[in-house]
Amino acid sequence: MKFFFSLTIFVLFCINILSCGLIKSKNSELSQLNSQVQNGDLIFRRGRSAESQAVILTDRKSRYSHVGIIFFESEIPFVIHAVPGEKPNDNNFIKKEKLTEFLNPKKASEFAIYRSDFSKDIKNRAVLNAIQFFENKLTFDDKYDFNSDNQLYCTELVLKAFQPDLFKSLTIKSTNLNFIFGNINVIMPGNIIENPHFFKIINH
């Protein structure tokens, strides 16, 4: 009996040490990530939800289902993004989350950071536009209508944050989706990734 009690204590001790090590490793990774990202960087993630899997199956140009734009507030990186129904009774407003929450393992299985070759001023203005979308309480566009500005889906938010400065030079191809009710053109994460103005700086 003493043997099994001692063995149990030993196993619990090992699990505790391992857990602490994993937590420290994760915190170290996030701390390093915080020092690598900049205002206006785009963060793509591969989600775990059924909706995310549907996007991944449809978008054959990338491994990612969602995108947001990074900005700093009091030296802490946040993400502005448009996503529906992540929480019960979600109001579907544009969201502002800490980078750590955006990358919560329950939401993301992998991610990548992309940076543009645009000037710092343009990227900073894109951030201000994205913040304005959030503060104006715009909601998620479940009709995926790029021509409407009062609702936005994730890639639409990113592009419209940049486009006031780059409407002519930032041309993004859309993906045509054929549904029972008709065809719609949607900007997929892969459509942004294939644009030469954006390049990958971090893959995880």
PATORPA-510378 format. One line per field, with one value per residue (C-alpha): residue number from 0; residue in one letter; x, y, z negated. Coordinates in steps of 0.5 Angstrom, whole numbers, plus 2048, in hexadecimal, padded with zeros to 3 digits. Each point is the difference from the previous one (the first is absolute). Example, Ala and Ser with C-alpha at 12.3 -4.5 7.8 and 13.67 -1.06 7.14 Angstrom:
k 0 | 1
r A | S
east 819 | 802
north 7F7 | 807
up 7F0 | 802
% end
This chain:
k 0 | 1 | 2 | 3 | 4 | 5 | 6 | 7 | 8 | 9 | 10 | 11 | 12 | 13 | 14 | 15 | 16 | 17 | 18 | 19 | 20 | 21 | 22 | 23 | 24 | 25 | 26 | 27 | 28 | 29 | 30 | 31 | 32 | 33 | 34 | 35 | 36 | 37 | 38 | 39 | 40 | 41 | 42 | 43 | 44 | 45 | 46 | 47 | 48 | 49 | 50 | 51 | 52 | 53 | 54 | 55 | 56 | 57 | 58 | 59 | 60 | 61 | 62 | 63 | 64 | 65 | 66 | 67 | 68 | 69 | 70 | 71 | 72 | 73 | 74 | 75 | 76 | 77 | 78 | 79 | 80 | 81 | 82 | 83 | 84 | 85 | 86 | 87 | 88 | 89 | 90 | 91 | 92 | 93 | 94 | 95 | 96 | 97 | 98 | 99 | 100 | 101 | 102 | 103 | 104 | 105 | 106 | 107 | 108 | 109 | 110 | 111 | 112 | 113 | 114 | 115 | 116 | 117 | 118 | 119 | 120 | 121 | 122 | 123 | 124 | 125 | 126 | 127 | 128 | 129 | 130 | 131 | 132 | 133 | 134 | 135 | 136 | 137 | 138 | 139 | 140 | 141 | 142 | 143 | 144 | 145 | 146 | 147 | 148 | 149 | 150 | 151 | 152 | 153 | 154 | 155 | 156 | 157 | 158 | 159 | 160 | 161 | 162 | 163 | 164 | 165 | 166 | 167 | 168 | 169 | 170 | 171 | 172 | 173 | 174 | 175 | 176 | 177 | 178 | 179 | 180 | 181 | 182 | 183 | 184 | 185 | 186 | 187 | 188 | 189 | 190 | 191 | 192 | 193 | 194 | 195 | 196 | 197 | 198 | 199 | 200 | 201 | 202 | 203
r M | K | F | F | F | S | L | T | I | F | V | L | F | C | I | N | I | L | S | C | G | L | I | K | S | K | N | S | E | L | S | Q | L | N | S | Q | V | Q | N | G | D | L | I | F | R | R | G | R | S | A | E | S | Q | A | V | I | L | T | D | R | K | S | R | Y | S | H | V | G | I | I | F | F | E | S | E | I | P | F | V | I | H | A | V | P | G | E | K | P | N | D | N | N | F | I | K | K | E | K | L | T | E | F | L | N | P | K | K | A | S | E | F | A | I | Y | R | S | D | F | S | K | D | I | K | N | R | A | V | L | N | A | I | Q | F | F | E | N | K | L | T | F | D | D | K | Y | D | F | N | S | D | N | Q | L | Y | C | T | E | L | V | L | K | A | F | Q | P | D | L | F | K | S | L | T | I | K | S | T | N | L | N | F | I | F | G | N | I | N | V | I | M | P | G | N | I | I | E | N | P | H | F | F | K | I | I | N | H
east 800 | 806 | 803 | 7FA | 7FF | 807 | 7FF | 7FA | 804 | 805 | 7FC | 7FC | 807 | 802 | 7FA | 800 | 807 | 7FF | 7FA | 804 | 805 | 7FB | 7FC | 807 | 802 | 7F9 | 801 | 807 | 7FD | 7FB | 805 | 805 | 7FA | 7FE | 807 | 7FF | 7FA | 7FE | 7FA | 7FD | 802 | 7FB | 7FF | 7FD | 7FD | 7FE | 7FA | 7FD | 7F8 | 7FC | 7FF | 808 | 800 | 7FB | 805 | 806 | 7FC | 7FE | 807 | 805 | 805 | 802 | 7FF | 7FD | 7F8 | 801 | 804 | 800 | 805 | 805 | 801 | 803 | 7FC | 805 | 805 | 7FB | 7FF | 7F8 | 7FC | 7FA | 7FC | 7F9 | 7FE | 7F9 | 7FD | 806 | 7FD | 7F8 | 7FC | 806 | 7FD | 805 | 803 | 807 | 805 | 806 | 804 | 807 | 804 | 801 | 7F8 | 800 | 805 | 7FD | 801 | 7F8 | 7FF | 807 | 804 | 805 | 801 | 805 | 802 | 800 | 803 | 7FF | 805 | 7FC | 802 | 800 | 7FB | 7FB | 801 | 7FE | 7FA | 7FE | 800 | 7FC | 7FB | 7FF | 7FF | 7FB | 7FC | 800 | 7FE | 7FB | 7FD | 800 | 7FD | 802 | 7FE | 7FD | 7FE | 807 | 7FE | 806 | 7FC | 7FD | 804 | 7FC | 801 | 807 | 803 | 807 | 804 | 7FB | 802 | 808 | 7FF | 7FB | 805 | 806 | 7FC | 7FE | 808 | 801 | 7F9 | 804 | 806 | 7FD | 7FD | 7FD | 7FD | 7FA | 7FE | 7F9 | 7FC | 7FA | 7FA | 7F9 | 7FD | 806 | 807 | 803 | 807 | 804 | 807 | 803 | 806 | 804 | 7FE | 804 | 806 | 801 | 801 | 807 | 7FF | 800 | 805 | 801 | 805 | 7FD | 7FD | 7FE
north 800 | 805 | 7FE | 802 | 806 | 802 | 7FF | 804 | 806 | 7FF | 800 | 806 | 804 | 7FE | 802 | 807 | 801 | 7FF | 804 | 806 | 7FF | 800 | 806 | 804 | 7FD | 803 | 807 | 800 | 7FF | 805 | 805 | 7FF | 801 | 807 | 802 | 7FE | 803 | 807 | 805 | 7FE | 7F8 | 7FB | 7FA | 7FA | 7FA | 7F9 | 7FF | 7FA | 802 | 7FC | 807 | 801 | 7F9 | 802 | 806 | 7FB | 7FC | 805 | 804 | 7FC | 805 | 801 | 7FC | 805 | 801 | 807 | 807 | 806 | 806 | 801 | 807 | 802 | 803 | 802 | 7FB | 7FA | 7FD | 800 | 7FD | 803 | 7FB | 7FE | 7FA | 7FD | 7FC | 7FE | 801 | 7FF | 806 | 803 | 806 | 7FF | 807 | 801 | 7FE | 802 | 7FB | 7FF | 7FC | 7FB | 7FF | 800 | 7FA | 7FC | 7F9 | 7FF | 804 | 7FF | 7FA | 804 | 807 | 805 | 807 | 804 | 807 | 805 | 804 | 806 | 806 | 801 | 806 | 7FB | 7FB | 804 | 803 | 7F9 | 7FF | 806 | 7FE | 7F9 | 803 | 805 | 7FA | 7FD | 806 | 801 | 7FA | 7FD | 7F9 | 7F9 | 800 | 7F9 | 802 | 801 | 806 | 804 | 806 | 801 | 804 | 800 | 7F8 | 7FD | 7F9 | 7FE | 801 | 806 | 804 | 7FF | 803 | 805 | 802 | 801 | 802 | 808 | 801 | 7FA | 7FF | 800 | 7FC | 7FB | 7FC | 7F9 | 7FA | 7FD | 7F9 | 7FE | 7FC | 7FC | 7FF | 7FD | 807 | 803 | 802 | 805 | 803 | 800 | 802 | 7FA | 800 | 7FD | 805 | 805 | 7FC | 7FF | 807 | 803 | 805 | 7FC | 7FB | 7FB | 801 | 7FB | 7F9 | 7FC
up 800 | 7FE | 807 | 804 | 7FC | 801 | 807 | 801 | 7FC | 805 | 806 | 7FE | 7FF | 807 | 803 | 7FC | 802 | 807 | 800 | 7FD | 806 | 805 | 7FE | 7FF | 807 | 803 | 7FC | 803 | 807 | 7FF | 7FD | 806 | 805 | 7FD | 801 | 808 | 802 | 802 | 801 | 806 | 801 | 802 | 7FC | 803 | 7FC | 801 | 7FC | 7FD | 801 | 805 | 803 | 801 | 803 | 805 | 802 | 800 | 805 | 804 | 800 | 804 | 800 | 7F8 | 7FA | 7FC | 7FF | 7FD | 800 | 7FB | 800 | 7FA | 7FC | 7FA | 7FA | 7FA | 803 | 800 | 807 | 801 | 806 | 804 | 804 | 802 | 7FE | 7FE | 7FA | 7FC | 7FA | 7FD | 802 | 804 | 803 | 806 | 7FF | 803 | 7FB | 7FC | 7FD | 7FD | 804 | 7FB | 800 | 808 | 800 | 7FA | 802 | 7FF | 806 | 804 | 802 | 804 | 802 | 805 | 800 | 806 | 801 | 806 | 804 | 7FF | 7FC | 7F8 | 801 | 805 | 7FB | 7FA | 803 | 802 | 7F9 | 7FE | 805 | 7FD | 7F9 | 803 | 802 | 7F9 | 7FD | 805 | 7FE | 807 | 800 | 804 | 807 | 800 | 808 | 802 | 804 | 801 | 803 | 7F9 | 7FB | 7FA | 7FF | 801 | 800 | 7FE | 807 | 802 | 7F9 | 802 | 807 | 7FE | 7FB | 805 | 806 | 7FF | 801 | 805 | 804 | 807 | 7FE | 7FB | 805 | 7FD | 804 | 7FD | 800 | 803 | 7FC | 803 | 7FB | 801 | 800 | 805 | 801 | 7FB | 801 | 7F9 | 7FE | 7FD | 7FB | 806 | 804 | 7FC | 7FF | 807 | 801 | 801 | 7FB | 7FA | 7FE | 7FA | 7FB | 7FA | 801 | 7FA
% end
